Amino acid sequence: MIEFILRRLFQGALVVLGVTATVFVVTRLAGDPVALMLPLSATAEQRAAFSAQIGLDQPIWIQFARYAQDVVTLDFGDSLWQRRPAMEVVLERLPNTALLVATGLGGAVLLSIPMGAVAALRPGGLVDRLTTSLSLLGLAMPQFWLGLMAIMVFSVMLKWLPTSGFGTPAHLVLPAITLALTPLARFTMMVRAAMIDELNKQYVQTARAKGLTLRRILRVHTLRNILVPFLSISGWELITALSGYTVVVETVFGWPGLGLTAVQAIQRGDLFLVQAIVFSIAFMIVVIGILMDVISKLIDPRIELN
Amino acid sequence: MTETLLEIDDLHVAFDTRAGVVQAVRGVSLTVGRGETLGLVGESGSGKSVTAQAMMGLIDVPGRISGGTVRWCGTPLVGEGVRRAPRNIWGREITMIFQNPMTSLNPLMTIGAQLQEAVRLHLGLRGAAARTRAADLLNAVGISGAARRLDQYPHEFSGGMRQRVMIAMAIASEPRLLIADEPTTALDVTIQAQILELLAELQSQLGLSIILITHDLGIVAGLCHRVAVMYAGQIVETGAVDTMFEQPAHPYTQGLIRSTPLLDACDDRLVAIDGTPPGLLIPPAGCAFQPRCPVATAPCGVPQVLTPTGTGAVACCRAGIDAWKVGAA
């Protein structure tokens, strides 16, 4: 186990390094950073001075060596937009994103298990058809549209909730629901399908022949057995949420998290902040992947960690 | 006869399929007495497993009990008028083991957890007491190192060992009847013998009644007191084991016995009963075996009723004729 985690951490470090190298190359190929970051009115002297200040006058391999050195010490330089260390900005915004993702995905997990399980009890029944249709609807609605509709209905028309911003629990409701709907739909479909599969297995007959109630069979036997596939799909949703959903949802609702900050940093040509954000997300994805593998092994002893 | 425990009366089980209603069990009546071993014999699709599932209340959509009743010591369990089966009979008084021990246990729960589940539910034991009882049960079915084995998972057990665990689970509640649905079909021959020996041993120790479902006549001869032969969802012959092997009355039973390979007759070709059983979407009106029967005559077109003979009963109007002797007809 320990050996596995160490090996995965090493592999993960390579992945993070690969991602940072890619970001480095892309941000320097995508255009002249100096032109992006300085106003149009800057003089040639100002440009040269700025270029020297951030080290862009050096040959590319020296730039990369310095960059790699900075990455290792988690120093991504100062954000040009905020005029303070980029990592500081990331660490300040990260908890907001974590709160949004935890609320949204947590809610989706908690709701999808009973919904999928009930649907699976009678495949083709009324509850099942309703759940499946709603799930398809949930999957079909893009989040940017859903978010705007939610603002229109609940904030503008009904005036129940604030349109956007951050601070009170009420501000969290709409973004969390918007973020949760797609994962909720996918989770529910997955739980339903896996439950139907599981309920048809022989060990369920054994459990019934033992005299166990259906409720206990669901709770103790089948639920545990769908946990491994459920875990992998929720890990995947978590990664998607961190690296995609939050960008859209935070932008729509003005939620000051990492996703919104990424959009703003890109718009402002804030090279160093973009690098810090991409590095942090890549790091989180690697850690989530390792955690999922370890938890799967704890649930299913047949899984070989190799 | 000894006290009757289980009584099945004119049981019908149907499955609603896309193609129509399949009548898997068509009027089966059986009784099992205390301490008795009943063999339920028949080929695949003859309805023996479905009968067993009906006895345990395990028939699920698309299947349904379409007629008849199953009674336990006089209390109806399934059938007309039974909304909810009385608790504490299935799983406690009647338990069941299945054909494939490889898939019969939950792969993600330890053997101990699965055993203790039954112990807790039926004996009301908790904690250390439940664990001790679970270890005793493993010992009783011949698994050594029980304390260590309790914390292992099914994949760490061989097929024969898993079937022993299944048996341990099935006797956890000190039941009076054990239904064994082809308990050795998925196992090697040597393991088969061990499992059957274990069942016989437990029966004499615990005074258990057993319904043994199988298609292996050798097993029946070794373990059972009485046999019921099923064909196309009906019982075609019942009787004491000895009589039935010596003087089978029904042409189908005769055919089954004749087609059993014998070690001392290895130079002969294995004989078979030509043809296949009828489909049960539209079951035949008369004798279901008629198309394959060498001695069938015109009266075989009418429904056959189980008629008592000396030691059992047979449903055949040509019963008693040595059907497979050349020129018997």
Chai-1 contact restraints between the chains, C-beta under 6 A:
chainA,res_idxA,chainB,res_idxB,connection_type,confidence,min_distance_angstrom,max_distance_angstrom,comment,restraint_id
A,Q202,B,T103,contact,1.0,0.0,6.0,A-B,restraint_1
A,Q202,B,S104,contact,1.0,0.0,6.0,A-B,restraint_2
A,Y203,B,S104,contact,1.0,0.0,6.0,A-B,restraint_3
A,Y203,B,L105,contact,1.0,0.0,6.0,A-B,restraint_4
A,Y203,B,N106,contact,1.0,0.0,6.0,A-B,restraint_5
A,T206,B,S104,contact,1.0,0.0,6.0,A-B,restraint_6
A,A209,B,M56,contact,1.0,0.0,6.0,A-B,restraint_7
A,A209,B,M96,contact,1.0,0.0,6.0,A-B,restraint_8
A,K210,B,G91,contact,1.0,0.0,6.0,A-B,restraint_9
A,K210,B,A118,contact,1.0,0.0,6.0,A-B,restraint_10
A,G211,B,W90,contact,1.0,0.0,6.0,A-B,restraint_11
A,G211,B,G91,contact,1.0,0.0,6.0,A-B,restraint_12
A,G211,B,R92,contact,1.0,0.0,6.0,A-B,restraint_13
A,H221,B,N106,contact,1.0,0.0,6.0,A-B,restraint_14
A,R224,B,L108,contact,1.0,0.0,6.0,A-B,restraint_15
A,N225,B,L108,contact,1.0,0.0,6.0,A-B,restraint_16
A,D300,B,L108,contact,1.0,0.0,6.0,A-B,restraint_17
A,P301,B,Y153,contact,1.0,0.0,6.0,A-B,restraint_18
A,R302,B,H155,contact,1.0,0.0,6.0,A-B,restraint_19
